[in-house]
Amino acid sequence: MPASLLFTASVAHTGVPVPRTAPAASDIALFVMAAIGVFLVRRALRKRFTKPRQKPPVDRDGTA
């Protein structure tokens, strides 16, 4: 078991840094999830704090 852990650790990283030319897929996914979260929270708060619309007054005889 310990030998396999040492082997996977040595294979996992070469030690040579690679220059970043673009954002990683995880960065883009994190941004998208944060944007969706902000959208959902704003929509929920907007729905919570809107006042219900009042119905237009109706005449006593039932016609508008």
PDBQT receptor file of N, H, CA, C and O in Angstrom, charges set to zero:
ATOM      1  N   MET A   1       0.814  -1.200   0.000  1.00  0.00    +0.000 N 
ATOM      2  CA  MET A   1       0.000   0.000   0.000  1.00  0.00    +0.000 C 
ATOM      3  C   MET A   1       0.861   1.269   0.000  1.00  0.00    +0.000 C 
ATOM      4  O   MET A   1       0.643   2.126  -0.856  1.00  0.00    +0.000 OA
ATOM      5  N   PRO A   2       1.839   1.437   0.927  1.00  0.00    +0.000 N 
ATOM      6  CA  PRO A   2       2.650   2.652   0.912  1.00  0.00    +0.000 C 
ATOM      7  C   PRO A   2       3.455   2.812  -0.377  1.00  0.00    +0.000 C 
ATOM      8  O   PRO A   2       3.698   3.937  -0.814  1.00  0.00    +0.000 OA
ATOM      9  N   ALA A   3       3.865   1.718  -0.981  1.00  0.00    +0.000 N 
ATOM     10  H   ALA A   3       3.668   0.805  -0.625  1.00  0.00    +0.000 HD
ATOM     11  CA  ALA A   3       4.628   1.827  -2.220  1.00  0.00    +0.000 C 
ATOM     12  C   ALA A   3       3.770   2.388  -3.344  1.00  0.00    +0.000 C 
ATOM     13  O   ALA A   3       4.250   3.159  -4.175  1.00  0.00    +0.000 OA
ATOM     14  N   SER A   4       2.504   1.999  -3.367  1.00  0.00    +0.000 N 
ATOM     15  H   SER A   4       2.115   1.372  -2.692  1.00  0.00    +0.000 HD
ATOM     16  CA  SER A   4       1.625   2.520  -4.416  1.00  0.00    +0.000 C 
ATOM     17  C   SER A   4       1.369   4.007  -4.226  1.00  0.00    +0.000 C 
ATOM     18  O   SER A   4       1.232   4.740  -5.205  1.00  0.00    +0.000 OA
ATOM     19  N   LEU A   5       1.302   4.464  -2.974  1.00  0.00    +0.000 N 
ATOM     20  H   LEU A   5       1.414   3.869  -2.178  1.00  0.00    +0.000 HD
ATOM     21  CA  LEU A   5       1.127   5.892  -2.720  1.00  0.00    +0.000 C 
ATOM     22  C   LEU A   5       2.344   6.685  -3.181  1.00  0.00    +0.000 C 
ATOM     23  O   LEU A   5       2.197   7.768  -3.747  1.00  0.00    +0.000 OA
ATOM     24  N   LEU A   6       3.528   6.164  -2.949  1.00  0.00    +0.000 N 
ATOM     25  H   LEU A   6       3.648   5.284  -2.490  1.00  0.00    +0.000 HD
ATOM     26  CA  LEU A   6       4.737   6.845  -3.404  1.00  0.00    +0.000 C 
ATOM     27  C   LEU A   6       4.810   6.887  -4.925  1.00  0.00    +0.000 C 
ATOM     28  O   LEU A   6       5.249   7.880  -5.505  1.00  0.00    +0.000 OA
ATOM     29  N   PHE A   7       4.384   5.817  -5.560  1.00  0.00    +0.000 N 
ATOM     30  H   PHE A   7       4.027   5.011  -5.089  1.00  0.00    +0.000 HD
ATOM     31  CA  PHE A   7       4.404   5.773  -7.019  1.00  0.00    +0.000 C 
ATOM     32  C   PHE A   7       3.430   6.788  -7.616  1.00  0.00    +0.000 C 
ATOM     33  O   PHE A   7       3.782   7.497  -8.559  1.00  0.00    +0.000 OA
ATOM     34  N   THR A   8       2.220   6.867  -7.083  1.00  0.00    +0.000 N 
ATOM     35  H   THR A   8       1.934   6.291  -6.317  1.00  0.00    +0.000 HD
ATOM     36  CA  THR A   8       1.238   7.813  -7.625  1.00  0.00    +0.000 C 
ATOM     37  C   THR A   8       1.662   9.248  -7.357  1.00  0.00    +0.000 C 
ATOM     38  O   THR A   8       1.386  10.132  -8.168  1.00  0.00    +0.000 OA
ATOM     39  N   ALA A   9       2.328   9.496  -6.232  1.00  0.00    +0.000 N 
ATOM     40  H   ALA A   9       2.553   8.778  -5.573  1.00  0.00    +0.000 HD
ATOM     41  CA  ALA A   9       2.790  10.845  -5.941  1.00  0.00    +0.000 C 
ATOM     42  C   ALA A   9       3.889  11.262  -6.909  1.00  0.00    +0.000 C 
ATOM     43  O   ALA A   9       3.961  12.429  -7.294  1.00  0.00    +0.000 OA
ATOM     44  N   SER A  10       4.737  10.332  -7.304  1.00  0.00    +0.000 N 
ATOM     45  H   SER A  10       4.679   9.384  -6.992  1.00  0.00    +0.000 HD
ATOM     46  CA  SER A  10       5.810  10.683  -8.228  1.00  0.00    +0.000 C 
ATOM     47  C   SER A  10       5.281  10.890  -9.644  1.00  0.00    +0.000 C 
ATOM     48  O   SER A  10       5.852  11.673 -10.403  1.00  0.00    +0.000 OA
ATOM     49  N   VAL A  11       4.221  10.216 -10.008  1.00  0.00    +0.000 N 
ATOM     50  H   VAL A  11       3.756   9.579  -9.392  1.00  0.00    +0.000 HD
ATOM     51  CA  VAL A  11       3.654  10.347 -11.347  1.00  0.00    +0.000 C 
ATOM     52  C   VAL A  11       2.743  11.571 -11.446  1.00  0.00    +0.000 C 
ATOM     53  O   VAL A  11       2.544  12.109 -12.535  1.00  0.00    +0.000 OA
ATOM     54  N   ALA A  12       2.203  12.003 -10.338  1.00  0.00    +0.000 N 
ATOM     55  H   ALA A  12       2.365  11.566  -9.453  1.00  0.00    +0.000 HD
ATOM     56  CA  ALA A  12       1.211  13.074 -10.358  1.00  0.00    +0.000 C 
ATOM     57  C   ALA A  12       1.802  14.413 -10.791  1.00  0.00    +0.000 C 
ATOM     58  O   ALA A  12       1.095  15.229 -11.385  1.00  0.00    +0.000 OA
ATOM     59  N   HIS A  13       3.065  14.653 -10.511  1.00  0.00    +0.000 N 
ATOM     60  H   HIS A  13       3.639  13.991 -10.029  1.00  0.00    +0.000 HD
ATOM     61  CA  HIS A  13       3.650  15.954 -10.820  1.00  0.00    +0.000 C 
ATOM     62  C   HIS A  13       5.050  15.759 -11.378  1.00  0.00    +0.000 C 
ATOM     63  O   HIS A  13       5.850  15.003 -10.828  1.00  0.00    +0.000 OA
ATOM     64  N   THR A  14       5.335  16.447 -12.474  1.00  0.00    +0.000 N 
ATOM     65  H   THR A  14       4.685  17.061 -12.922  1.00  0.00    +0.000 HD
ATOM     66  CA  THR A  14       6.648  16.303 -13.101  1.00  0.00    +0.000 C 
ATOM     67  C   THR A  14       7.673  17.258 -12.513  1.00  0.00    +0.000 C 
ATOM     68  O   THR A  14       8.875  17.034 -12.656  1.00  0.00    +0.000 OA
ATOM     69  N   GLY A  15       7.222  18.320 -11.856  1.00  0.00    +0.000 N 
ATOM     70  H   GLY A  15       6.245  18.502 -11.740  1.00  0.00    +0.000 HD
ATOM     71  CA  GLY A  15       8.140  19.290 -11.287  1.00  0.00    +0.000 C 
ATOM     72  C   GLY A  15       8.455  20.431 -12.232  1.00  0.00    +0.000 C 
ATOM     73  O   GLY A  15       9.159  21.366 -11.851  1.00  0.00    +0.000 OA
ATOM     74  N   VAL A  16       7.952  20.378 -13.457  1.00  0.00    +0.000 N 
ATOM     75  H   VAL A  16       7.380  19.619 -13.767  1.00  0.00    +0.000 HD
ATOM     76  CA  VAL A  16       8.194  21.432 -14.434  1.00  0.00    +0.000 C 
ATOM     77  C   VAL A  16       6.966  22.332 -14.484  1.00  0.00    +0.000 C 
ATOM     78  O   VAL A  16       5.879  21.866 -14.825  1.00  0.00    +0.000 OA
ATOM     79  N   PRO A  17       7.117  23.623 -14.149  1.00  0.00    +0.000 N 
ATOM     80  CA  PRO A  17       5.953  24.507 -14.198  1.00  0.00    +0.000 C 
ATOM     81  C   PRO A  17       5.548  24.794 -15.646  1.00  0.00    +0.000 C 
ATOM     82  O   PRO A  17       6.392  24.924 -16.533  1.00  0.00    +0.000 OA
ATOM     83  N   VAL A  18       4.261  24.887 -15.854  1.00  0.00    +0.000 N 
ATOM     84  H   VAL A  18       3.575  24.782 -15.134  1.00  0.00    +0.000 HD
ATOM     85  CA  VAL A  18       3.725  25.164 -17.185  1.00  0.00    +0.000 C 
ATOM     86  C   VAL A  18       3.113  26.558 -17.154  1.00  0.00    +0.000 C 
ATOM     87  O   VAL A  18       2.282  26.838 -16.290  1.00  0.00    +0.000 OA
ATOM     88  N   PRO A  19       3.499  27.436 -18.068  1.00  0.00    +0.000 N 
ATOM     89  CA  PRO A  19       2.906  28.778 -18.071  1.00  0.00    +0.000 C 
ATOM     90  C   PRO A  19       1.421  28.708 -18.418  1.00  0.00    +0.000 C 
ATOM     91  O   PRO A  19       1.006  27.965 -19.308  1.00  0.00    +0.000 OA
ATOM     92  N   ARG A  20       0.641  29.494 -17.697  1.00  0.00    +0.000 N 
ATOM     93  H   ARG A  20       0.978  30.097 -16.974  1.00  0.00    +0.000 HD
ATOM     94  CA  ARG A  20      -0.802  29.513 -17.940  1.00  0.00    +0.000 C 
ATOM     95  C   ARG A  20      -1.100  30.471 -19.082  1.00  0.00    +0.000 C 
ATOM     96  O   ARG A  20      -0.687  31.630 -19.051  1.00  0.00    +0.000 OA
ATOM     97  N   THR A  21      -1.803  29.995 -20.071  1.00  0.00    +0.000 N 
ATOM     98  H   THR A  21      -2.138  29.054 -20.096  1.00  0.00    +0.000 HD
ATOM     99  CA  THR A  21      -2.166  30.840 -21.206  1.00  0.00    +0.000 C 
ATOM    100  C   THR A  21      -3.633  31.218 -21.185  1.00  0.00    +0.000 C 
ATOM    101  O   THR A  21      -4.036  32.164 -21.860  1.00  0.00    +0.000 OA
ATOM    102  N   ALA A  22      -4.431  30.503 -20.429  1.00  0.00    +0.000 N 
ATOM    103  H   ALA A  22      -4.104  29.733 -19.880  1.00  0.00    +0.000 HD
ATOM    104  CA  ALA A  22      -5.865  30.772 -20.347  1.00  0.00    +0.000 C 
ATOM    105  C   ALA A  22      -6.369  30.256 -19.004  1.00  0.00    +0.000 C 
ATOM    106  O   ALA A  22      -5.692  29.473 -18.338  1.00  0.00    +0.000 OA
ATOM    107  N   PRO A  23      -7.566  30.701 -18.610  1.00  0.00    +0.000 N 
ATOM    108  CA  PRO A  23      -8.123  30.174 -17.364  1.00  0.00    +0.000 C 
ATOM    109  C   PRO A  23      -8.407  28.678 -17.474  1.00  0.00    +0.000 C 
ATOM    110  O   PRO A  23      -8.744  28.175 -18.546  1.00  0.00    +0.000 OA
ATOM    111  N   ALA A  24      -8.270  27.998 -16.388  1.00  0.00    +0.000 N 
ATOM    112  H   ALA A  24      -7.995  28.407 -15.517  1.00  0.00    +0.000 HD
ATOM    113  CA  ALA A  24      -8.563  26.565 -16.367  1.00  0.00    +0.000 C 
ATOM    114  C   ALA A  24     -10.073  26.353 -16.409  1.00  0.00    +0.000 C 
ATOM    115  O   ALA A  24     -10.846  27.269 -16.127  1.00  0.00    +0.000 OA
ATOM    116  N   ALA A  25     -10.478  25.157 -16.759  1.00  0.00    +0.000 N 
ATOM    117  H   ALA A  25      -9.850  24.413 -16.988  1.00  0.00    +0.000 HD
ATOM    118  CA  ALA A  25     -11.906  24.847 -16.836  1.00  0.00    +0.000 C 
ATOM    119  C   ALA A  25     -12.566  24.994 -15.468  1.00  0.00    +0.000 C 
ATOM    120  O   ALA A  25     -13.728  25.390 -15.380  1.00  0.00    +0.000 OA
ATOM    121  N   SER A  26     -11.839  24.681 -14.410  1.00  0.00    +0.000 N 
ATOM    122  H   SER A  26     -10.895  24.360 -14.482  1.00  0.00    +0.000 HD
ATOM    123  CA  SER A  26     -12.419  24.818 -13.067  1.00  0.00    +0.000 C 
ATOM    124  C   SER A  26     -12.658  26.283 -12.720  1.00  0.00    +0.000 C 
ATOM    125  O   SER A  26     -13.615  26.597 -12.012  1.00  0.00    +0.000 OA
ATOM    126  N   ASP A  27     -11.803  27.188 -13.209  1.00  0.00    +0.000 N 
ATOM    127  H   ASP A  27     -11.026  26.933 -13.784  1.00  0.00    +0.000 HD
ATOM    128  CA  ASP A  27     -12.013  28.615 -12.978  1.00  0.00    +0.000 C 
ATOM    129  C   ASP A  27     -13.287  29.091 -13.664  1.00  0.00    +0.000 C 
ATOM    130  O   ASP A  27     -14.067  29.846 -13.084  1.00  0.00    +0.000 OA
ATOM    131  N   ILE A  28     -13.491  28.653 -14.879  1.00  0.00    +0.000 N 
ATOM    132  H   ILE A  28     -12.857  28.039 -15.350  1.00  0.00    +0.000 HD
ATOM    133  CA  ILE A  28     -14.687  29.044 -15.625  1.00  0.00    +0.000 C 
ATOM    134  C   ILE A  28     -15.931  28.457 -14.973  1.00  0.00    +0.000 C 
ATOM    135  O   ILE A  28     -16.951  29.138 -14.862  1.00  0.00    +0.000 OA
ATOM    136  N   ALA A  29     -15.860  27.204 -14.542  1.00  0.00    +0.000 N 
ATOM    137  H   ALA A  29     -15.032  26.651 -14.632  1.00  0.00    +0.000 HD
ATOM    138  CA  ALA A  29     -17.006  26.569 -13.887  1.00  0.00    +0.000 C 
ATOM    139  C   ALA A  29     -17.342  27.278 -12.576  1.00  0.00    +0.000 C 
ATOM    140  O   ALA A  29     -18.516  27.458 -12.252  1.00  0.00    +0.000 OA
ATOM    141  N   LEU A  30     -16.325  27.679 -11.827  1.00  0.00    +0.000 N 
ATOM    142  H   LEU A  30     -15.372  27.533 -12.090  1.00  0.00    +0.000 HD
ATOM    143  CA  LEU A  30     -16.556  28.397 -10.579  1.00  0.00    +0.000 C 
ATOM    144  C   LEU A  30     -17.229  29.735 -10.844  1.00  0.00    +0.000 C 
ATOM    145  O   LEU A  30     -18.146  30.115 -10.115  1.00  0.00    +0.000 OA
ATOM    146  N   PHE A  31     -16.797  30.454 -11.865  1.00  0.00    +0.000 N 
ATOM    147  H   PHE A  31     -16.052  30.146 -12.457  1.00  0.00    +0.000 HD
ATOM    148  CA  PHE A  31     -17.414  31.731 -12.212  1.00  0.00    +0.000 C 
ATOM    149  C   PHE A  31     -18.866  31.546 -12.621  1.00  0.00    +0.000 C 
ATOM    150  O   PHE A  31     -19.731  32.317 -12.204  1.00  0.00    +0.000 OA
ATOM    151  N   VAL A  32     -19.140  30.532 -13.430  1.00  0.00    +0.000 N 
ATOM    152  H   VAL A  32     -18.438  29.906 -13.768  1.00  0.00    +0.000 HD
ATOM    153  CA  VAL A  32     -20.516  30.280 -13.884  1.00  0.00    +0.000 C 
ATOM    154  C   VAL A  32     -21.410  29.932 -12.695  1.00  0.00    +0.000 C 
ATOM    155  O   VAL A  32     -22.530  30.434 -12.600  1.00  0.00    +0.000 OA
ATOM    156  N   MET A  33     -20.934  29.088 -11.797  1.00  0.00    +0.000 N 
ATOM    157  H   MET A  33     -20.025  28.680 -11.874  1.00  0.00    +0.000 HD
ATOM    158  CA  MET A  33     -21.742  28.715 -10.631  1.00  0.00    +0.000 C 
ATOM    159  C   MET A  33     -21.990  29.925  -9.725  1.00  0.00    +0.000 C 
ATOM    160  O   MET A  33     -23.081  30.067  -9.174  1.00  0.00    +0.000 OA
ATOM    161  N   ALA A  34     -20.999  30.790  -9.566  1.00  0.00    +0.000 N 
ATOM    162  H   ALA A  34     -20.112  30.675 -10.013  1.00  0.00    +0.000 HD
ATOM    163  CA  ALA A  34     -21.185  31.990  -8.754  1.00  0.00    +0.000 C 
ATOM    164  C   ALA A  34     -22.199  32.926  -9.400  1.00  0.00    +0.000 C 
ATOM    165  O   ALA A  34     -23.027  33.511  -8.703  1.00  0.00    +0.000 OA
ATOM    166  N   ALA A  35     -22.145  33.076 -10.720  1.00  0.00    +0.000 N 
ATOM    167  H   ALA A  35     -21.472  32.601 -11.286  1.00  0.00    +0.000 HD
ATOM    168  CA  ALA A  35     -23.106  33.929 -11.417  1.00  0.00    +0.000 C 
ATOM    169  C   ALA A  35     -24.522  33.381 -11.283  1.00  0.00    +0.000 C 
ATOM    170  O   ALA A  35     -25.466  34.145 -11.080  1.00  0.00    +0.000 OA
ATOM    171  N   ILE A  36     -24.677  32.070 -11.395  1.00  0.00    +0.000 N 
ATOM    172  H   ILE A  36     -23.910  31.450 -11.560  1.00  0.00    +0.000 HD
ATOM    173  CA  ILE A  36     -26.001  31.457 -11.227  1.00  0.00    +0.000 C 
ATOM    174  C   ILE A  36     -26.495  31.663  -9.797  1.00  0.00    +0.000 C 
ATOM    175  O   ILE A  36     -27.675  31.941  -9.586  1.00  0.00    +0.000 OA
ATOM    176  N   GLY A  37     -25.610  31.532  -8.823  1.00  0.00    +0.000 N 
ATOM    177  H   GLY A  37     -24.651  31.306  -8.995  1.00  0.00    +0.000 HD
ATOM    178  CA  GLY A  37     -25.990  31.747  -7.429  1.00  0.00    +0.000 C 
ATOM    179  C   GLY A  37     -26.448  33.171  -7.173  1.00  0.00    +0.000 C 
ATOM    180  O   GLY A  37     -27.449  33.388  -6.491  1.00  0.00    +0.000 OA
ATOM    181  N   VAL A  38     -25.726  34.143  -7.714  1.00  0.00    +0.000 N 
ATOM    182  H   VAL A  38     -24.913  33.967  -8.268  1.00  0.00    +0.000 HD
ATOM    183  CA  VAL A  38     -26.124  35.545  -7.559  1.00  0.00    +0.000 C 
ATOM    184  C   VAL A  38     -27.472  35.784  -8.222  1.00  0.00    +0.000 C 
ATOM    185  O   VAL A  38     -28.318  36.481  -7.662  1.00  0.00    +0.000 OA
ATOM    186  N   PHE A  39     -27.685  35.217  -9.404  1.00  0.00    +0.000 N 
ATOM    187  H   PHE A  39     -26.998  34.651  -9.858  1.00  0.00    +0.000 HD
ATOM    188  CA  PHE A  39     -28.957  35.377 -10.101  1.00  0.00    +0.000 C 
ATOM    189  C   PHE A  39     -30.108  34.804  -9.277  1.00  0.00    +0.000 C 
ATOM    190  O   PHE A  39     -31.151  35.442  -9.140  1.00  0.00    +0.000 OA
ATOM    191  N   LEU A  40     -29.922  33.606  -8.728  1.00  0.00    +0.000 N 
ATOM    192  H   LEU A  40     -29.074  33.088  -8.838  1.00  0.00    +0.000 HD
ATOM    193  CA  LEU A  40     -30.995  32.970  -7.956  1.00  0.00    +0.000 C 
ATOM    194  C   LEU A  40     -31.299  33.737  -6.667  1.00  0.00    +0.000 C 
ATOM    195  O   LEU A  40     -32.462  33.876  -6.290  1.00  0.00    +0.000 OA
ATOM    196  N   VAL A  41     -30.267  34.231  -5.993  1.00  0.00    +0.000 N 
ATOM    197  H   VAL A  41     -29.322  34.117  -6.299  1.00  0.00    +0.000 HD
ATOM    198  CA  VAL A  41     -30.487  34.985  -4.762  1.00  0.00    +0.000 C 
ATOM    199  C   VAL A  41     -31.195  36.294  -5.055  1.00  0.00    +0.000 C 
ATOM    200  O   VAL A  41     -32.115  36.674  -4.330  1.00  0.00    +0.000 OA
ATOM    201  N   ARG A  42     -30.783  36.987  -6.102  1.00  0.00    +0.000 N 
ATOM    202  H   ARG A  42     -30.036  36.678  -6.691  1.00  0.00    +0.000 HD
ATOM    203  CA  ARG A  42     -31.444  38.251  -6.445  1.00  0.00    +0.000 C 
ATOM    204  C   ARG A  42     -32.896  38.029  -6.817  1.00  0.00    +0.000 C 
ATOM    205  O   ARG A  42     -33.766  38.816  -6.442  1.00  0.00    +0.000 OA
ATOM    206  N   ARG A  43     -33.163  36.945  -7.562  1.00  0.00    +0.000 N 
ATOM    207  H   ARG A  43     -32.457  36.306  -7.866  1.00  0.00    +0.000 HD
ATOM    208  CA  ARG A  43     -34.545  36.648  -7.953  1.00  0.00    +0.000 C 
ATOM    209  C   ARG A  43     -35.393  36.329  -6.728  1.00  0.00    +0.000 C 
ATOM    210  O   ARG A  43     -36.539  36.769  -6.632  1.00  0.00    +0.000 OA
ATOM    211  N   ALA A  44     -34.832  35.564  -5.789  1.00  0.00    +0.000 N 
ATOM    212  H   ALA A  44     -33.901  35.206  -5.867  1.00  0.00    +0.000 HD
ATOM    213  CA  ALA A  44     -35.575  35.210  -4.576  1.00  0.00    +0.000 C 
ATOM    214  C   ALA A  44     -35.852  36.442  -3.715  1.00  0.00    +0.000 C 
ATOM    215  O   ALA A  44     -36.952  36.598  -3.184  1.00  0.00    +0.000 OA
ATOM    216  N   LEU A  45     -34.855  37.315  -3.578  1.00  0.00    +0.000 N 
ATOM    217  H   LEU A  45     -33.962  37.188  -4.009  1.00  0.00    +0.000 HD
ATOM    218  CA  LEU A  45     -35.064  38.521  -2.778  1.00  0.00    +0.000 C 
ATOM    219  C   LEU A  45     -36.056  39.466  -3.442  1.00  0.00    +0.000 C 
ATOM    220  O   LEU A  45     -36.875  40.087  -2.765  1.00  0.00    +0.000 OA
ATOM    221  N   ARG A  46     -35.985  39.575  -4.761  1.00  0.00    +0.000 N 
ATOM    222  H   ARG A  46     -35.320  39.070  -5.311  1.00  0.00    +0.000 HD
ATOM    223  CA  ARG A  46     -36.938  40.415  -5.476  1.00  0.00    +0.000 C 
ATOM    224  C   ARG A  46     -38.358  39.895  -5.277  1.00  0.00    +0.000 C 
ATOM    225  O   ARG A  46     -39.284  40.676  -5.059  1.00  0.00    +0.000 OA
ATOM    226  N   LYS A  47     -38.527  38.580  -5.353  1.00  0.00    +0.000 N 
ATOM    227  H   LYS A  47     -37.774  37.945  -5.530  1.00  0.00    +0.000 HD
ATOM    228  CA  LYS A  47     -39.844  37.976  -5.173  1.00  0.00    +0.000 C 
ATOM    229  C   LYS A  47     -40.333  38.157  -3.738  1.00  0.00    +0.000 C 
ATOM    230  O   LYS A  47     -41.526  38.352  -3.505  1.00  0.00    +0.000 OA
ATOM    231  N   ARG A  48     -39.424  38.093  -2.792  1.00  0.00    +0.000 N 
ATOM    232  H   ARG A  48     -38.455  37.935  -2.981  1.00  0.00    +0.000 HD
ATOM    233  CA  ARG A  48     -39.808  38.205  -1.381  1.00  0.00    +0.000 C 
ATOM    234  C   ARG A  48     -40.269  39.605  -1.018  1.00  0.00    +0.000 C 
ATOM    235  O   ARG A  48     -41.204  39.764  -0.234  1.00  0.00    +0.000 OA
ATOM    236  N   PHE A  49     -39.631  40.618  -1.575  1.00  0.00    +0.000 N 
ATOM    237  H   PHE A  49     -38.871  40.489  -2.212  1.00  0.00    +0.000 HD
ATOM    238  CA  PHE A  49     -39.908  41.980  -1.147  1.00  0.00    +0.000 C 
ATOM    239  C   PHE A  49     -40.835  42.758  -2.075  1.00  0.00    +0.000 C 
ATOM    240  O   PHE A  49     -41.066  43.943  -1.838  1.00  0.00    +0.000 OA
ATOM    241  N   THR A  50     -41.367  42.146  -3.107  1.00  0.00    +0.000 N 
ATOM    242  H   THR A  50     -41.179  41.183  -3.300  1.00  0.00    +0.000 HD
ATOM    243  CA  THR A  50     -42.335  42.854  -3.943  1.00  0.00    +0.000 C 
ATOM    244  C   THR A  50     -43.679  42.865  -3.243  1.00  0.00    +0.000 C 
ATOM    245  O   THR A  50     -44.088  41.883  -2.625  1.00  0.00    +0.000 OA
ATOM    246  N   LYS A  51     -44.351  43.987  -3.352  1.00  0.00    +0.000 N 
ATOM    247  H   LYS A  51     -44.019  44.785  -3.855  1.00  0.00    +0.000 HD
ATOM    248  CA  LYS A  51     -45.672  44.097  -2.743  1.00  0.00    +0.000 C 
ATOM    249  C   LYS A  51     -46.691  43.474  -3.691  1.00  0.00    +0.000 C 
ATOM    250  O   LYS A  51     -46.590  43.636  -4.907  1.00  0.00    +0.000 OA
ATOM    251  N   PRO A  52     -47.661  42.769  -3.144  1.00  0.00    +0.000 N 
ATOM    252  CA  PRO A  52     -48.676  42.188  -4.028  1.00  0.00    +0.000 C 
ATOM    253  C   PRO A  52     -49.500  43.290  -4.684  1.00  0.00    +0.000 C 
ATOM    254  O   PRO A  52     -49.836  44.295  -4.058  1.00  0.00    +0.000 OA
ATOM    255  N   ARG A  53     -49.812  43.083  -5.936  1.00  0.00    +0.000 N 
ATOM    256  H   ARG A  53     -49.539  42.266  -6.445  1.00  0.00    +0.000 HD
ATOM    257  CA  ARG A  53     -50.602  44.081  -6.656  1.00  0.00    +0.000 C 
ATOM    258  C   ARG A  53     -52.050  44.001  -6.199  1.00  0.00    +0.000 C 
ATOM    259  O   ARG A  53     -52.608  42.922  -5.996  1.00  0.00    +0.000 OA
ATOM    260  N   GLN A  54     -52.630  45.166  -6.045  1.00  0.00    +0.000 N 
ATOM    261  H   GLN A  54     -52.178  46.042  -6.209  1.00  0.00    +0.000 HD
ATOM    262  CA  GLN A  54     -54.026  45.203  -5.626  1.00  0.00    +0.000 C 
ATOM    263  C   GLN A  54     -54.919  45.057  -6.848  1.00  0.00    +0.000 C 
ATOM    264  O   GLN A  54     -54.592  45.518  -7.942  1.00  0.00    +0.000 OA
ATOM    265  N   LYS A  55     -56.047  44.409  -6.635  1.00  0.00    +0.000 N 
ATOM    266  H   LYS A  55     -56.313  44.034  -5.746  1.00  0.00    +0.000 HD
ATOM    267  CA  LYS A  55     -57.006  44.264  -7.722  1.00  0.00    +0.000 C 
ATOM    268  C   LYS A  55     -57.674  45.610  -7.956  1.00  0.00    +0.000 C 
ATOM    269  O   LYS A  55     -57.865  46.381  -7.015  1.00  0.00    +0.000 OA
ATOM    270  N   PRO A  56     -58.031  45.900  -9.205  1.00  0.00    +0.000 N 
ATOM    271  CA  PRO A  56     -58.713  47.174  -9.458  1.00  0.00    +0.000 C 
ATOM    272  C   PRO A  56     -60.078  47.185  -8.769  1.00  0.00    +0.000 C 
ATOM    273  O   PRO A  56     -60.716  46.142  -8.628  1.00  0.00    +0.000 OA
ATOM    274  N   PRO A  57     -60.516  48.353  -8.347  1.00  0.00    +0.000 N 
ATOM    275  CA  PRO A  57     -61.811  48.419  -7.657  1.00  0.00    +0.000 C 
ATOM    276  C   PRO A  57     -62.956  48.011  -8.589  1.00  0.00    +0.000 C 
ATOM    277  O   PRO A  57     -62.941  48.300  -9.785  1.00  0.00    +0.000 OA
ATOM    278  N   VAL A  58     -63.932  47.342  -8.015  1.00  0.00    +0.000 N 
ATOM    279  H   VAL A  58     -63.945  47.107  -7.043  1.00  0.00    +0.000 HD
ATOM    280  CA  VAL A  58     -65.100  46.890  -8.772  1.00  0.00    +0.000 C 
ATOM    281  C   VAL A  58     -66.305  47.670  -8.280  1.00  0.00    +0.000 C 
ATOM    282  O   VAL A  58     -66.480  47.872  -7.078  1.00  0.00    +0.000 OA
ATOM    283  N   ASP A  59     -67.145  48.112  -9.229  1.00  0.00    +0.000 N 
ATOM    284  H   ASP A  59     -67.003  47.947 -10.205  1.00  0.00    +0.000 HD
ATOM    285  CA  ASP A  59     -68.366  48.832  -8.848  1.00  0.00    +0.000 C 
ATOM    286  C   ASP A  59     -69.296  47.906  -8.071  1.00  0.00    +0.000 C 
ATOM    287  O   ASP A  59     -69.147  46.684  -8.088  1.00  0.00    +0.000 OA
ATOM    288  N   ARG A  60     -70.243  48.513  -7.402  1.00  0.00    +0.000 N 
ATOM    289  H   ARG A  60     -70.364  49.505  -7.388  1.00  0.00    +0.000 HD
ATOM    290  CA  ARG A  60     -71.167  47.731  -6.579  1.00  0.00    +0.000 C 
ATOM    291  C   ARG A  60     -72.067  46.829  -7.410  1.00  0.00    +0.000 C 
ATOM    292  O   ARG A  60     -72.505  45.780  -6.938  1.00  0.00    +0.000 OA
ATOM    293  N   ASP A  61     -72.344  47.233  -8.643  1.00  0.00    +0.000 N 
ATOM    294  H   ASP A  61     -71.988  48.085  -9.027  1.00  0.00    +0.000 HD
ATOM    295  CA  ASP A  61     -73.234  46.400  -9.456  1.00  0.00    +0.000 C 
ATOM    296  C   ASP A  61     -72.477  45.275 -10.167  1.00  0.00    +0.000 C 
ATOM    297  O   ASP A  61     -73.094  44.483 -10.879  1.00  0.00    +0.000 OA
ATOM    298  N   GLY A  62     -71.160  45.187  -9.992  1.00  0.00    +0.000 N 
ATOM    299  H   GLY A  62     -70.658  45.831  -9.414  1.00  0.00    +0.000 HD
ATOM    300  CA  GLY A  62     -70.391  44.075 -10.534  1.00  0.00    +0.000 C 
ATOM    301  C   GLY A  62     -69.720  44.358 -11.856  1.00  0.00    +0.000 C 
ATOM    302  O   GLY A  62     -69.032  43.485 -12.385  1.00  0.00    +0.000 OA
ATOM    303  N   THR A  63     -69.893  45.545 -12.413  1.00  0.00    +0.000 N 
ATOM    304  H   THR A  63     -70.452  46.254 -11.983  1.00  0.00    +0.000 HD
ATOM    305  CA  THR A  63     -69.217  45.881 -13.666  1.00  0.00    +0.000 C 
ATOM    306  C   THR A  63     -67.949  46.653 -13.346  1.00  0.00    +0.000 C 
ATOM    307  O   THR A  63     -67.848  47.330 -12.323  1.00  0.00    +0.000 OA
ATOM    308  N   ALA A  64     -67.007  46.534 -14.232  1.00  0.00    +0.000 N 
ATOM    309  H   ALA A  64     -67.089  45.984 -15.063  1.00  0.00    +0.000 HD
ATOM    310  CA  ALA A  64     -65.726  47.200 -14.001  1.00  0.00    +0.000 C 
ATOM    311  C   ALA A  64     -65.761  48.658 -14.369  1.00  0.00    +0.000 C 
ATOM    312  O   ALA A  64     -64.756  49.354 -14.230  1.00  0.00    +0.000 OA
TER     313      ALA A  64
